[in-house]
Amino acid sequence: MEEDMFFFTPDKSETFEKQVFRMNFEAETKKVSFLTNETNNILQKGDCFEPIISM
């Protein structure tokens, strides 16, 4: 495991792929501002009324 990396392994691994995300922090804090995936897509926190992923 690398520093600043988030590894997501789904429960249904036969249906969904494992994904790796890099955590990008706000300047001078340890608060995550956004994640980037392996293809450099940016994933940001949003307002969602129902959870998309349950853990």
C-alpha positions as CSV (number, residue, x, y, z in Angstrom):
1,M,0.0,0.0,0.0
2,E,1.3,3.4,-0.9
3,E,0.9,6.6,1.0
4,D,-2.0,8.9,-0.2
5,M,-3.6,6.0,-2.0
6,F,-7.1,4.5,-1.5
7,F,-7.8,0.9,-2.7
8,F,-11.4,0.0,-3.3
9,T,-12.3,-3.7,-3.5
10,P,-16.0,-4.3,-4.2
11,D,-18.0,-7.1,-2.6
12,K,-19.0,-8.5,-6.0
13,S,-15.5,-8.8,-7.4
14,E,-16.7,-11.1,-10.2
15,T,-19.0,-8.2,-11.5
16,F,-17.0,-5.0,-10.6
17,E,-13.3,-4.1,-10.9
18,K,-11.0,-3.1,-8.1
19,Q,-10.1,0.5,-8.3
20,V,-7.2,2.6,-7.0
21,F,-7.6,6.3,-6.1
22,R,-5.0,9.0,-5.2
23,M,-6.1,11.3,-2.4
24,N,-5.5,15.0,-3.0
25,F,-5.3,17.1,0.2
26,E,-6.1,20.7,0.8
27,A,-3.0,22.9,1.3
28,E,-1.5,22.7,4.8
29,T,-4.3,20.3,6.1
30,K,-4.9,16.6,6.1
31,K,-8.4,17.1,4.8
32,V,-9.0,15.3,1.5
33,S,-10.3,17.7,-1.1
34,F,-10.8,15.2,-4.0
35,L,-9.8,11.8,-5.3
36,T,-8.4,11.0,-8.8
37,N,-8.7,7.5,-10.3
38,E,-6.3,5.6,-12.5
39,T,-7.4,7.5,-15.6
40,N,-7.1,10.9,-13.9
41,N,-10.8,11.5,-13.5
42,I,-11.5,13.8,-10.5
43,L,-14.1,12.6,-8.0
44,Q,-15.4,15.3,-5.6
45,K,-17.8,15.2,-2.7
46,G,-21.3,16.0,-3.7
47,D,-24.7,16.3,-2.2
48,C,-26.6,13.1,-2.6
49,F,-30.0,12.3,-0.9
50,E,-29.4,8.5,-1.1
51,P,-26.1,6.7,-0.8
52,I,-24.7,5.3,-4.0
53,I,-22.2,3.0,-2.3
54,S,-22.9,1.4,1.1
55,M,-20.1,0.1,3.2
